[in-house]
Amino acid sequence: MLLAIDVGNTETVIGLLDGLEVRHHWRVATVATRTTDEIMALLRGLFAGTDEPVDGVAICSTVPVVQREMRWLTQRYYADVPSLLVEPGVKTGVPILMDNPREVGTDRIVNALAAMHRYGTGRPCIIVDFGTATTFDVVSARGEYIGGAIAPGIDVSLEALRNAAAQLRRVELVRPRSVIAKNTVEALQSGALYGFSAQVDGVVTRMATELGVGLDGVTVIGTGGLAPLVLDESTTIQHHEPWLTLMGLRLVFDRNHPAA
């Protein structure tokens, strides 16, 4: 089984994969102060009840201090199996057509690889990843990462609004009775739910137009922990793949350790 770990700014997604099949998965808070030993203790607790041995480790991280601890984790606790920390210089098979390729988050490149492998049909792909930020990543029909966009994430935006407006409160993000709300709670729900889904559809539509193929000529995939909040309201997202990054880690691992 491959242990795949995707460290995000807010949450860390952990999976045990048999090939591209995610057999077990967990989502935990990203804690920048967690040490290597604490990470291993957490993993042992999560793995209780699973008896599949780990025969490889693949990790990507957008948090440098956690990336350091993850590197030590592979050296201290998984030294007897092949391991891979995705960072600049690692073979992914994805050409990065950016002004500075090293600026692109490794999770976005891993997502691009997984999207083209799973959904690539000679068409461009747009990946919308709902996390701390909402990222839009565009992959050409040839599998090249050609750029994207970054917007504040759903939780970040709502938290900023609560901090700036004393009379606003935390609300559950569910569909309100109507777009034109009759109370403050539903007004927040309406603005957030329909506002974020409209943002997604607007950006995706503009990207498809700029690609010169229109919405009928692109494959749009939603992923990330907050994706389920807006999937039902979006008119442009065609596929939902919650474990896209874990699948991409499997593919990158196999490229770099083909015999593992």
C-alpha positions, 0 to 999 in steps of 0.5 A: 500500500502507498501512504500518500499525504497531501499537506495543505495550509488548513487540512492534511489529507492522508490516504492508503492506496492500492494502485489508484484505489484509495482504500482508506482516507483521513482528513486532519487539521494541519498543525505547523508545530507538530513534530515528526514523532507526533505525526507518526503517533497520529498515523499509528492511531489512524492506521489502527484496524488496518493491516495493509503494510506500507510499501511506499510513501509519497508526500506533497506539502504547501507548508514549508515547516511541515514539509521539513517534518515530513522529510524527517518522517520518511527518513526516520520511520519509513527508511526501509521503503521507497519514498518521494517528497514532491518538490521542484526537480522531481519528475512529474511528466507535466510540463509547466508553462509558467514564468517561474515554474518553481512558484507553482504549488506541487499539489497543483501539479500533482492534481494536473497529472491526476486530472489528465490521467483520469479524465484526459480525452484530448481536451483541456482540463480545468481543476477547481480546488476548494481549500484555504484558497480556491485555485483554478488550474488549466491543463492543455490537451497535451498535458501541459500546465499552462496557468490558473487563478487563485481566489480567497477560499470559502472559509477564509472569506467568511472568517474575514467577513465575521471579523470585520462585521461585529453583528455577523455570526458563524452559520452553517453553509447550506442552501437557504429557502431563497436567494432573496433572504428574509433574515441575517442567517439566510442572507449569509448563506445566500451570499456565500453559497450562490456567490462562490458558485457564481465565482466558480462558473464565471472564472471557468467560463472565462478560462474556457473562452480564453482557451478558444474551446468554450465550455463544451470543449473543456473537462472541469473537475472539482476537488478539495475539502470544501467542494461539496458545499458548492457542487450542486449550485455550480453549472460548470463543474462536471466531475467531483474527485475528492481524492484527486491529489492522492491519486496524483501522488500515486502517479508521481510515485510510480514515475520515480519508483517504477519498480516499487 
